[in-house]
């Protein structure tokens, strides 16, 4: 579990969480996916806090590919809107070029 308190951060602040390297070579032709849960509400509906899910061969955003983006606000259609505040699950496919 990870938490980032964006209200305590200056505008434009970015944070990165990275996993240790791991191999996807054993999945063959199957699609690798990353799945996560995020709490979305409408406390600050016009605040554009977002979470970018990226893949890379290094633990760095330089050269990374964004495979999904989620807005913290449930009323922003990034990637969708939700009818009520709550925890929502999102799943993104990892491009097959990273299955090595």
C-alpha positions as CSV (number, residue, x, y, z in Angstrom):
1,X,0.0,0.0,0.0
2,X,1.2,3.5,-0.8
3,X,-0.1,6.9,0.2
4,X,0.7,10.3,-1.1
5,X,-0.7,13.4,0.6
6,X,-1.0,15.8,-2.3
7,X,-2.7,18.5,-0.1
8,X,0.6,18.9,1.8
9,X,2.6,19.3,-1.4
10,X,3.3,22.4,-3.5
11,X,1.6,22.7,-6.9
12,X,3.5,20.8,-9.6
13,X,5.1,18.3,-7.1
14,X,5.7,14.9,-8.5
15,X,6.6,11.6,-6.7
16,X,7.7,8.3,-8.0
17,X,7.2,4.7,-6.7
18,X,9.2,2.0,-8.5
19,X,9.3,-1.8,-8.1
20,X,12.5,-3.8,-8.2
21,X,13.2,-5.3,-11.7
22,X,11.4,-8.5,-12.5
23,X,11.2,-10.7,-15.5
24,X,8.1,-11.4,-17.6
25,X,9.8,-13.9,-19.9
26,X,7.9,-16.9,-18.4
27,X,4.4,-15.6,-19.5
28,X,4.9,-16.6,-23.2
29,X,2.2,-15.0,-25.4
30,X,0.0,-14.1,-22.4
31,X,-0.6,-10.4,-21.7
32,X,1.1,-9.0,-18.6
33,X,-1.1,-6.6,-16.6
34,X,-0.7,-4.3,-13.6
35,X,-3.7,-3.8,-11.4
36,X,-4.3,-1.3,-8.5
37,X,-6.9,0.2,-6.4
38,X,-7.3,3.9,-5.9
39,X,-9.7,5.9,-3.7
40,X,-11.6,8.4,-5.8
41,X,-13.9,11.1,-4.4
42,X,-15.1,14.6,-5.3
43,X,-13.9,16.6,-2.2
44,X,-11.9,18.8,-4.6
45,X,-13.6,18.1,-8.0
46,X,-11.5,20.5,-10.1
47,X,-8.1,19.4,-8.7
48,X,-6.3,17.5,-11.4
49,X,-4.2,15.2,-9.2
50,X,-3.5,12.2,-11.3
51,X,-1.6,8.9,-11.0
52,X,0.4,7.8,-14.1
53,X,1.1,4.1,-14.4
54,X,4.4,3.7,-16.3
55,X,6.6,0.8,-17.4
56,X,10.3,1.0,-18.1
57,X,13.4,-1.3,-18.0
58,X,15.0,1.0,-15.4
59,X,13.5,2.4,-12.2
60,X,13.3,5.9,-13.8
61,X,10.6,8.0,-15.4
62,X,13.1,9.0,-18.2
63,X,12.2,6.7,-21.1
64,X,9.2,5.2,-19.4
65,X,5.9,4.6,-21.2
66,X,2.6,5.6,-19.7
67,X,0.2,2.7,-19.8
68,X,-2.6,4.4,-17.9
69,X,-3.6,7.5,-16.0
70,X,-6.2,7.9,-13.2
71,X,-7.6,11.1,-11.8
72,X,-8.1,11.2,-8.1
73,X,-11.3,13.1,-8.6
74,X,-14.1,10.7,-9.5
75,X,-15.9,13.4,-11.6
76,X,-13.0,13.8,-14.0
77,X,-13.2,11.3,-16.9
78,X,-9.6,10.1,-16.5
79,X,-10.0,7.3,-17.5
80,X,-13.7,7.3,-16.4
81,X,-16.2,8.9,-14.0
82,X,-17.7,7.2,-11.0
83,X,-21.1,7.7,-9.4
84,X,-19.9,7.6,-5.8
85,X,-16.8,8.1,-3.7
86,X,-14.9,4.9,-3.1
87,X,-12.2,2.5,-3.9
88,X,-12.0,1.5,-7.6
89,X,-9.8,-1.0,-9.3
90,X,-8.0,-0.3,-12.6
91,X,-6.0,-2.7,-14.7
92,X,-3.6,-1.8,-17.5
93,X,-1.9,-4.1,-20.0
94,X,1.9,-4.0,-20.1
95,X,3.1,-3.8,-23.7
96,X,4.5,-7.1,-25.0
97,X,7.8,-5.3,-25.8
98,X,8.5,-5.5,-22.0
99,X,7.9,-9.3,-21.8
100,X,11.6,-10.0,-21.7
